[in-house]
Amino acid sequence: MGRWFAVIVAGLLVSPLLLVALLLAPGPALAHGGLVVTTPAEGQQVSTPLDAVTLTFTEKPATFAYFTVTAPTGARVDGGWSNAEPVPLTTPVTEYQLTDGVWQPQAYRTGFPVRVTVSHWPVPGTYVVGYQTVASDGDQVKGQIRFVYAGSPTPAPPNWQAPADQPQPELLAAAGPSTPPQAAAKPANATSVWVWLVPVLLLTAAVLLYLTVRPPKRRPARPPLRDEG
């Protein structure tokens, strides 16, 4: 009876931890039309001035998409963007689509590149590429990538003026209230948090279960008293 009572108590202690893990654990990524590869890659160091940076998505971005390239000085150096020819993806990307009220996985094998021209490279350092568009199913696709330019500075074109345009009204209306990509904070990687948080919760649950149901230590029997008389 006592052992079953201990098991029930352990279950009551463990269940809240497991429930929290199930409720807060990230579900399947519902991203659609997402960014799959960039050139340069996130965190890459480049030493040669590039004419453009390339961002490849799983579907063609909206015509009113918004792209920026910001130098370490804070000034923009992008000179417009254009669509390139679709390319096969080396590794298919799985995204989820809502079909008949159920999220269904779908594999994408074709990428749709966008070339964002870079006017010049004023200083070495970290450059930020911002992107914002809306997928065909209405999902907002937005973010930033960062890479390091380690080459020599290059001059600005004659009569160059840094662009100051903002997202078009169509983009803002489709995406809802938001901030421009270059001002948006880089999202935290929630998946990396759960890589260690879930094991900690499970380990804690196991320890509680062990401490609750383990048999009590038996104290050694006292030797009988000898009769001195």
Residue pairs with C-beta under 8 A, 6 or more apart in sequence:
3 213
6 212
6 213
7 212
7 213
9 212
10 208
10 209
10 212
10 213
13 205
13 208
13 209
13 212
14 205
14 208
14 209
17 201
17 202
17 204
17 205
18 201
18 202
18 205
20 201
21 197
21 198
21 201
21 202
25 194
25 198
26 190
26 191
26 194
28 96
28 103
28 105
29 95
29 96
30 95
30 96
30 103
30 139
31 95
31 96
31 139
31 141
32 58
32 59
32 95
32 96
32 97
32 135
32 136
32 137
32 139
32 141
33 57
33 58
33 59
33 61
33 95
33 133
33 135
33 136
33 137
33 139
33 141
34 57
34 58
34 93
34 95
34 135
34 141
35 55
35 56
35 57
35 131
35 141
35 143
35 145
36 56
36 57
36 58
36 89
36 93
36 108
36 111
37 56
37 89
37 111
38 53
38 54
38 55
38 56
38 129
38 145
39 53
39 54
40 46
40 50
40 53
40 147
41 145
41 147
42 145
42 146
42 147
43 146
43 147
43 148
44 147
44 148
45 147
45 148
45 149
45 150
46 147
46 148
46 149
46 150
46 151
47 149
47 150
47 151
48 151
49 118
49 120
49 121
49 149
49 151
49 152
49 154
50 118
51 117
51 118
52 115
52 116
52 117
52 118
53 69
53 115
53 116
53 118
53 129
54 84
54 113
54 114
54 115
54 116
55 67
55 113
55 114
55 116
55 129
55 131
55 145
56 87
56 89
56 111
56 112
56 113
56 114
57 111
57 112
57 114
57 133
57 141
58 93
58 95
58 108
58 110
58 111
58 112
59 108
59 112
59 135
59 136
60 83
60 112
61 83
61 112
61 114
61 131
61 133
61 141
62 133
62 134
62 170
62 171
62 174
64 133
64 167
64 168
64 170
64 171
64 174
65 81
65 114
65 131
65 132
65 133
65 134
65 171
66 130
66 131
66 132
66 133
66 166
66 167
66 168
66 171
66 180
66 181
67 78
67 81
67 114
67 116
67 129
67 130
67 131
67 132
67 181
68 76
68 78
68 116
68 128
68 129
68 130
68 163
68 180
68 181
68 182
69 76
69 77
69 78
69 116
69 118
69 127
69 128
69 129
69 130
70 76
70 77
70 127
70 128
70 129
70 130
70 182
71 77
71 121
71 122
71 123
71 125
71 127
72 123
72 124
72 125
72 126
72 127
73 122
73 123
75 122
75 162
76 162
76 163
76 164
76 182
77 118
77 119
77 120
77 121
77 122
77 127
77 162
78 116
78 117
78 118
78 119
78 163
79 117
79 118
79 119
79 163
80 116
80 117
81 114
81 115
81 116
81 117
82 114
82 115
83 112
83 113
83 114
83 115
84 113
84 114
84 115
85 113
86 110
86 111
86 112
86 113
87 110
87 111
87 113
88 109
88 110
88 111
89 108
89 109
89 110
89 111
92 107
92 108
92 109
93 107
93 108
94 105
94 106
94 107
94 108
95 105
95 106
95 108
96 103
96 104
96 105
96 106
97 103
97 104
97 106
97 137
98 104
98 137
114 131
116 129
119 156
119 157
119 160
120 154
120 155
120 156
120 157
120 160
121 149
121 151
121 152
121 153
121 154
122 153
122 154
122 156
123 153
124 148
124 149
124 150
124 151
124 152
124 153
125 148
125 149
126 146
126 147
126 148
126 149
127 146
127 147
127 148
127 149
128 144
128 145
128 146
128 182
129 144
129 145
129 146
129 147
130 143
130 144
130 180
130 181
130 182
130 184
131 141
131 142
131 143
131 144
131 181
132 140
132 141
132 142
132 167
132 171
132 175
132 178
132 180
132 181
133 140
133 141
133 142
133 171
134 140
134 141
134 171
134 174
134 175
135 141
138 174
140 174
140 175
140 176
140 178
142 175
142 178
142 181
142 184
143 181
143 184
143 186
143 187
144 181
144 182
144 184
144 186
146 186
166 180
167 175
167 178
167 180
172 178
178 184
